[in-house]
Amino acid sequence: MSKIRSYLPWGAKNVVRIVRLQGTIRPQSRGQGLNLQKIDKHLGKAFDIKKVKPKAVCLEINSPGGSAVQSSLIYQRIRNLSKATEVPVLSFTEDYAASGGYWLALAGDEIFVDPNSVVGSIGALFGNFGFEEAIKKLGLEWRLITAGENKVRMDPFKPLKQADVDHTAKILHSVHNNFIQLVKERRPNLDPNHKSAFSGDFFIGKDAVSMGLADGFCSDLKALCMERFGKDVKFERCEPPKGFLDRFQGVGSNARIELSVGELLDELTDKQQEAKFGL
């Protein structure tokens, strides 16, 4: 069951709700992955104005990126909810708001970072393994039947084709351009001709603020909200349930999680089969 921790007395009106967006952004909802399906109901509760309209919804972001599509879906859901309820959104980054994590941060009307946060990485990537030499050494044969000459591109069991590289690069450029346009739309103070902002590079929080990727520094979300909305502000956390690995935190230094060979192969297969275009 989801955990909703509320510190609201009856009739309280000075409220700020907090949603934590943590982990790699990926289509699957298992484990620590972050996607819209996993957090949608928690976003809905954060923007619920039936009993009390929050002063703001704060996003606690700690993500190195991942799926471009899921990043976009989460971003758009937050913006739609903010517009419908007229509740402002504040983004607070912790260790990472990089790539897809920065896409999430853009959902905030303001972005605050720690001076040492890793921010930016506005780019796109694609990756898969190449096994053609390995299967030769193992004496294996890859059998694949398709209809459509381009049904399979970047086949990991065949030599790399330049046509596949060119096609993939074209798609990556399109995703990258979509990312750039969103940043320009949401960050009007950022120089659109900045020589490295859109290069895919990442920056520490201090530089992110000076560049215009973020608005200011904050390492204490609650302190900032109390300064802005009053010392009597009450906080409500809207949190997804903890993942399997989270349950082992604090168990002890000897706690171990083991994967069987079969489970490991399943995990590698999933990574190979899922969409590999990411941020």
C-alpha positions as CSV (number, residue, x, y, z in Angstrom):
1,M,0.0,0.0,0.0
2,S,1.1,3.5,-0.7
3,K,2.3,5.7,2.2
4,I,0.8,9.1,2.7
5,R,2.2,10.9,5.7
6,S,0.1,13.8,6.8
7,Y,0.8,16.3,9.5
8,L,-2.3,18.4,8.9
9,P,-4.5,19.5,11.7
10,W,-8.2,19.8,10.9
11,G,-8.9,23.0,9.1
12,A,-5.3,23.7,8.3
13,K,-4.9,25.9,5.2
14,N,-1.3,26.8,5.0
15,V,-0.1,23.6,3.4
16,V,2.7,22.5,1.2
17,R,2.8,19.0,-0.4
18,I,6.0,17.2,-1.3
19,V,6.4,14.5,-4.0
20,R,9.7,12.6,-4.2
21,L,11.0,11.7,-7.7
22,Q,13.9,9.4,-7.2
23,G,15.8,6.8,-9.2
24,T,16.4,5.9,-12.8
25,I,13.5,6.8,-15.1
26,R,12.4,3.6,-16.9
27,P,9.2,2.0,-18.4
28,Q,9.1,-0.9,-15.9
29,S,7.5,-0.1,-12.5
30,R,9.4,-2.8,-10.6
31,G,12.2,-2.0,-8.2
32,Q,13.4,1.5,-7.8
33,G,12.5,2.6,-11.3
34,L,10.6,5.8,-11.7
35,N,7.7,6.2,-14.2
36,L,4.3,7.8,-14.6
37,Q,2.3,4.7,-13.7
38,K,4.2,4.4,-10.4
39,I,3.7,7.9,-9.2
40,D,0.5,9.2,-11.0
41,K,-1.9,8.6,-8.1
42,H,0.6,10.4,-5.7
43,L,0.8,13.4,-8.1
44,G,-3.0,13.4,-8.1
45,K,-3.1,13.5,-4.3
46,A,-0.5,16.2,-4.2
47,F,-2.6,18.5,-6.4
48,D,-5.9,17.6,-4.7
49,I,-7.7,20.8,-3.8
50,K,-11.1,19.4,-2.6
51,K,-10.4,20.0,1.1
52,V,-7.4,22.3,1.0
53,K,-5.5,24.1,-1.8
54,P,-1.8,23.8,-1.1
55,K,0.4,26.8,-1.3
56,A,2.7,24.8,-3.5
57,V,3.7,21.3,-4.6
58,C,7.4,20.7,-4.1
59,L,9.3,18.1,-6.1
60,E,12.2,16.4,-4.4
61,I,14.3,15.3,-7.4
62,N,17.2,12.8,-7.2
63,S,17.5,11.2,-10.6
64,P,20.3,10.7,-13.1
65,G,17.8,10.3,-16.0
66,G,16.5,7.5,-18.2
67,S,13.6,7.1,-20.5
68,A,12.8,10.2,-22.6
69,V,9.2,9.2,-23.0
70,Q,8.6,8.6,-19.2
71,S,10.4,11.9,-18.4
72,S,8.1,13.7,-20.8
73,L,4.9,11.9,-19.5
74,I,5.7,12.8,-15.9
75,Y,6.6,16.4,-16.8
76,Q,3.4,16.9,-18.7
77,R,1.3,15.3,-16.0
78,I,2.7,17.7,-13.4
79,R,2.3,20.8,-15.7
80,N,-1.3,19.8,-16.5
81,L,-2.2,19.3,-12.8
82,S,-0.5,22.6,-11.9
83,K,-2.5,24.5,-14.6
84,A,-5.8,22.9,-13.7
85,T,-5.5,23.6,-10.0
86,E,-3.5,26.9,-10.2
87,V,-1.0,25.4,-7.7
88,P,2.6,26.5,-8.3
89,V,5.4,23.9,-8.5
90,L,8.8,24.2,-6.9
91,S,11.6,21.8,-7.9
92,F,14.4,20.9,-5.4
93,T,17.3,18.9,-6.7
94,E,19.5,16.7,-4.5
95,D,22.5,14.7,-5.8
96,Y,21.2,14.6,-9.4
97,A,18.8,16.4,-11.7
98,A,20.6,15.2,-14.8
99,S,19.3,14.4,-18.3
100,G,15.8,13.0,-17.7
101,G,16.1,14.1,-14.1
102,Y,16.5,17.7,-15.3
103,W,13.5,17.2,-17.6
104,L,11.5,16.5,-14.4
105,A,13.0,19.6,-12.7
106,L,11.7,21.7,-15.6
107,A,8.2,20.9,-14.4
108,G,8.8,23.4,-11.6
109,D,8.1,27.1,-11.9
110,E,11.3,27.5,-10.0
111,I,14.3,25.2,-9.7
112,F,16.5,25.1,-6.6
113,V,19.7,23.2,-6.3
114,D,22.4,22.4,-3.8
115,P,25.7,24.1,-4.8
116,N,27.1,20.5,-5.3
117,S,24.1,19.0,-7.2
118,V,24.8,17.5,-10.7
119,V,22.5,19.3,-13.1
120,G,22.0,19.4,-16.8
121,S,23.2,16.7,-19.2
122,I,20.8,18.0,-21.8
123,G,21.3,15.3,-24.5
124,A,20.1,11.9,-25.7
125,L,21.8,8.5,-26.0
126,F,21.3,5.0,-27.3
127,G,23.2,1.9,-26.2
128,N,23.2,-1.8,-26.6
129,F,25.7,-4.7,-26.3
130,G,27.6,-6.3,-29.2
131,F,27.8,-10.0,-29.0
132,E,28.8,-11.1,-32.5
133,E,32.4,-12.1,-31.4
134,A,31.2,-13.7,-28.2
135,I,28.7,-16.1,-29.9
136,K,31.4,-17.1,-32.4
137,K,33.7,-18.1,-29.6
138,L,30.9,-20.0,-27.8
139,G,29.9,-21.8,-31.0
140,L,26.4,-20.3,-31.0
141,E,24.2,-19.4,-33.9
142,W,21.8,-16.5,-33.8
143,R,18.5,-17.3,-35.7
144,L,16.2,-14.5,-36.4
145,I,13.4,-14.3,-39.0
146,T,11.8,-10.9,-39.8
147,A,9.4,-9.4,-42.3
148,G,10.6,-5.9,-43.3
149,E,14.1,-5.1,-44.2
150,N,14.6,-2.7,-41.3
151,K,12.5,-4.6,-38.7
152,V,15.7,-5.1,-36.7
153,R,18.3,-2.4,-36.4
154,M,21.4,-2.5,-34.3
155,D,21.2,-6.3,-34.0
156,P,23.6,-7.1,-31.1
157,F,24.5,-10.4,-32.7
158,K,25.5,-9.1,-36.1
159,P,28.2,-6.6,-37.1
160,L,27.3,-3.0,-36.8
161,K,25.9,-1.4,-39.9
162,Q,26.6,2.2,-40.8
163,A,23.0,2.6,-42.0
164,D,21.7,1.6,-38.6
165,V,24.1,4.1,-36.9
166,D,22.9,6.9,-39.2
167,H,19.2,6.1,-38.6
168,T,19.7,5.9,-34.8
169,A,21.7,9.1,-34.8
170,K,18.9,10.9,-36.7
171,I,16.3,9.8,-34.0
172,L,18.6,10.9,-31.2
173,H,19.0,14.3,-32.8
174,S,15.2,14.6,-32.9
175,V,14.9,13.7,-29.2
176,H,17.7,16.0,-28.3
177,N,16.0,18.9,-30.2
178,N,12.8,18.2,-28.3
179,F,14.7,18.4,-25.0
180,I,16.4,21.7,-26.1
181,Q,13.1,23.3,-27.1
182,L,11.6,22.4,-23.7
183,V,14.5,23.9,-21.9
184,K,14.3,27.1,-23.9
185,E,10.6,27.4,-23.2
186,R,10.9,26.7,-19.4
187,R,14.2,28.5,-18.8
188,P,13.9,31.9,-20.5
189,N,16.9,33.4,-18.6
190,L,19.2,30.8,-20.1
191,D,21.2,32.1,-23.0
192,P,19.8,30.1,-26.0
193,N,23.3,30.3,-27.6
194,H,25.3,29.1,-24.6
195,K,28.1,27.1,-26.0
196,S,27.9,24.1,-23.6
197,A,24.4,24.2,-22.1
198,F,23.0,21.9,-24.8
199,S,26.1,19.8,-25.4
200,G,25.0,17.0,-23.1
201,D,27.5,18.1,-20.5
202,F,26.6,18.3,-16.8
203,F,27.3,21.0,-14.3
204,I,27.4,21.5,-10.5
205,G,24.7,23.5,-8.9
206,K,26.8,26.6,-8.5
207,D,27.4,26.8,-12.3
208,A,23.8,25.8,-13.1
209,V,22.5,28.9,-11.3
210,S,24.9,31.2,-13.0
211,M,24.0,29.8,-16.4
212,G,20.3,30.0,-15.8
213,L,19.6,26.3,-15.6
214,A,18.3,26.9,-12.0
215,D,17.0,29.8,-10.0
216,G,18.8,29.6,-6.7
217,F,20.4,27.5,-4.0
218,C,18.5,25.6,-1.4
219,S,19.6,22.6,0.8
220,D,16.5,22.8,3.1
221,L,13.2,22.6,1.3
222,K,11.2,23.1,4.5
223,A,13.1,26.2,5.6
224,L,12.6,27.8,2.2
225,C,8.9,27.1,2.3
226,M,8.5,28.4,5.8
227,E,10.3,31.6,4.8
228,R,8.0,32.0,1.8
229,F,4.7,30.7,3.1
230,G,4.9,31.3,6.8
231,K,6.3,29.5,9.8
232,D,3.0,27.9,10.4
233,V,3.1,26.0,7.1
234,K,2.3,22.3,7.4
235,F,3.9,19.7,5.2
236,E,2.3,16.7,3.6
237,R,4.4,14.0,1.9
238,C,2.8,12.1,-1.0
239,E,5.2,9.2,-1.5
240,P,5.2,6.1,-3.7
241,P,5.7,2.8,-1.9
242,K,9.3,1.7,-1.3
243,G,10.9,-0.6,-3.8
244,F,12.2,-4.1,-2.9
245,L,15.8,-2.9,-2.5
246,D,14.7,0.0,-0.2
247,R,13.4,-2.5,2.3
248,F,16.9,-3.7,3.0
249,Q,18.2,-0.3,4.0
250,G,19.2,-0.3,7.7
251,V,19.0,-4.1,8.0
252,G,22.8,-4.3,8.6
253,S,26.1,-4.4,6.9
254,N,25.8,-8.2,6.4
255,A,22.5,-8.0,4.5
256,R,22.9,-9.5,1.0
257,I,20.6,-9.7,-2.1
258,E,21.6,-12.5,-4.4
259,L,20.5,-13.0,-8.0
260,S,20.5,-16.5,-9.5
261,V,22.1,-16.9,-12.9
262,G,18.6,-17.3,-14.5
263,E,17.4,-14.0,-12.8
264,L,20.5,-12.3,-14.0
265,L,20.0,-13.4,-17.6
266,D,16.4,-12.3,-17.4
267,E,17.5,-8.9,-16.3
268,L,20.0,-8.6,-19.1
269,T,17.4,-9.7,-21.6
270,D,14.9,-7.1,-20.3
271,K,17.6,-4.4,-20.7
272,Q,18.3,-5.6,-24.2
273,Q,14.7,-5.8,-25.3
274,E,13.4,-2.5,-23.8
275,A,13.6,0.7,-25.7
276,K,17.2,2.0,-25.4
277,F,16.7,5.6,-26.4
278,G,17.2,7.6,-23.3
279,L,18.4,10.8,-21.7
